[in-house]
Amino acid sequence: MGNLSILANKKQISISSLLIFLSLLPFFYNKVFAKSTDKVLFISTLHQIDEVKEIYEMVSLAYRNIGYQVKIYQMPAKRSLIEVRKGQGIDGELARVKAAEKLLPDHIRIPVVVKTVPSYLYGYKNNANFNHWHDLKPYKVAIIRGIISHTQALEFNRIDYLEVTTTEQAFDLLKRGRVDIVVIPEPLVKNIIHNSEFNDIVRSIDPIEKQELFHFIHKKYQGIVPQLTKSLLKVSKAK
């Protein structure tokens, strides 16, 4: 009788275990297959650009149309470039100038312009009214760290410059006489220039440059580049 009781108990335990396993099966199924079917890309971008939402929505829609989701990470311009270049957890850069190709050798530039951004000069009185980079040679200039086209133009023309992380820092240097001119892409200034602390700073009439921005994706995703290019072109034309 004792052996029969033990066998009965084992049978009950086996049935109970089976029922528990069956009840948890949907959970394990969802956990395992969600990971294998989720197509999520992690994209980095500048943390200050007001228009980043517009670009993000455009790029995100292009990905969504080919079956991918996008999660955005915003950080300072240079940090964003560093993290993207590492290729560890970040799959691409939301929007950069064409010249970024040299700094991101493991990434592919999608040949669709996602936005054209003008950069203006900021200073006092007539200091901000110049038409060419070489006009800035007698002056000390402040720029945002990580804006590739600005760094290249200043170094090519051998112009003395300082790099800062934020627009507020650049304008503060201008205010304190540490620099004569600030060069910044327009979107980075929109919420700053109307600050009473900086409202006597004058913007140049014309931009010093206009830069086309492109989306970059890691080469491990090169298989979706044709689809993504077609999708992004379609989305950009609809804007």
Disulfide bonds with the S-S distance in Angstrom:
none
